[in-house]
Amino acid sequence: MEKHDSFRTSFTATDQRRLRRALSTTPWAREYRRIAAVLYVAEGTSISESARGLHAARTSVERWVACYVRRRSIDDFADRRREGRPRVAGRLTKQWLATILRRDPRMLVYQATTWTVALLACYCCEHCRMVISPRTLRRRLRETGFRWKRPRYRYSERATHLAQKKGLSGVA
């Protein structure tokens, strides 16, 4: 007999209905998995079989069942807030970006006449100690209202020999 077979007797028909209803309404995969594991145990499946069927650790299923039996609340299956990696790009304010983008990259010893996303990401890494991917940098630029356009290069004066190259007369 399994360690927590006493859980089987502690579930009522109301618990099973509540779990089925929650299972059909939750949009979250993790929450669904937890509710399904507890529902399997409530319907008479052993904890080990439930864990095997859902590809979960037996100890996790035991913990989920014990948590539900203790409070009888579906809310306990929801994910708690996780901190995650801090947003490095949070320092990329519109004012800070505008200050950098006003500078000429050549004055900062880059061999480019205009800023590109890759060049700006490189600048952030080298000078600001802020490692940020070009993809994330594009998102942050869009969020702050900046738009990237490909520069259009124009000759400042028309070449005198252009008409000859095009096969036209020198009058054009």
Secondary structure, DSSP 8 states (H G I E B T S, - for coil): --TTTHHHHT--HHHHHHHHHHHHH---HHHHHHHHHHHHHHTT--HHHHHHHHT--HHHHHHHHHHHHHH--GGGGS------S--GGGG--HHHHHHHHHS-GGGGT-S-SS--HHHHHHHHHHHH-----HHHHHHHHHHTT----------SS--TTHHHHHT--TT-
